[in-house]
């Protein structure tokens, strides 16, 4: 991940506000990416569990402070990526970010829609490995409750939604081109869950990173073109109405042979239940 950080810093950044979220992202210069997300606009009413994680103090107000995504899994519980709560992104420990918020029920970041709810507590998965990206999740506790209809169920281990070939949607406000074109409107892209063998082949370790089936899953399209990208991290991957993944990492965005890698939500379920 250090390699990625350096690369991203060397890149000119049009949006200084979101610069800090970018480092954790792309192993390849953005210009090398042909197409990215390949998604379509959605209204948050269709996916009310999708929230933006924001800090205007840290990232400025041009995107309401959005720097990562999150998924509502309980009225006061949001999952995001552990790396979103890392020092490289936040510039210090999460407790130092005074205005850490979740923006809920808002499609367009700059509209006044929905609610901004302060984050009361941040718990980073103690098993998170920042070097290899294993166990990339954090649990945010909100200061106010969201309605139950915003909550999405987490798919536990053995859920058929994890089967290779399953069609899934990934949601976010991230880069739509791989060149720093951050959207202010929520988008989704359709991708398919791949087998662990395919994911391992794509990411055998070394330069491209290592796929670890226990805490990760991967999804994409053989021809590329549809994927999550920078700024989508922590956001939901949903299949069969259940949460199966959180946007975590990938090599470039939407490149054939380099699927998106997600935090496997069944591992989150296992760890949260203390098993
Ligand atoms: N780590 C990125 C972020 O911080 C997400 C990268 C996802 N990349 C991908 N090709 N699916 O926003």
Boltz pocket constraint, residues with backbone or C-beta under 6 A from the ligand:
constraints:
  - pocket:
      binder: B
      contacts: [[A, 21], [A, 22], [A, 24], [A, 25], [A, 26], [A, 67], [A, 174], [A, 227], [A, 228], [A, 229], [A, 230], [A, 231], [A, 232], [A, 233], [A, 234], [A, 247], [A, 248], [A, 249], [A, 250], [A, 251], [A, 252], [A, 253], [A, 254], [A, 258], [A, 259], [A, 260], [A, 261]]
      max_distance: 6.0
